[in-house]
Structures are given as structure tokens and as C-alpha cells.
Amino acid sequence: PYVIVCNHQASLDLMGMVEVIPDRCVPIAKKELMYMGTVGWACWLSGMIFIDRHKREDAIDVISQTARTMWRENVR
């Protein structure tokens, strides 16, 4: 298992990141992205994991559950 951290600065950076990110990689994004209309729907349908950056404990819980699932299912 591995983690790739990307801090993109513009919307166009996302298209470049999609080309670089390996298969079976699940991105984690801020929850506010989910409410951006069509972009939010596309992100949700693609399996993106959303975290609430304003609620630290909730964000840690979501990331911890994701890590446990990756370990249990032997997902890279």
C-alpha cells in the first residue's frame, strides 16, 4: 500500500493527476468538493472519499477506516 499526496493549484491540474495516478488508487478530497454541481457528482460516482477538514476527528476517522479496509482487503 502507498499514499500519494497531491496539492494541485488549479482545476486543470486534476486532469494531469488522473493520468499519473495508478490503477486502483482512490483519491481523498475535501468535502466541499462534493457540492460543486457536476464536478461533485462525477467525483462521488468515481468513488472519491470525502473528508471534512473542519472536523478533525471525523477526518481522522474516515482516513483510518479507509486504511483498515485497504489492509483487510490487501488493496494497494
ABEGO torsion letter per residue (X at the ends): XBBBBBBBABAAAAAAAAAABBBGBBBBBBAAAAAAEAAAAAAAAAGBBBBBAABAAAAAAAAAAAAAAAAAAGBX
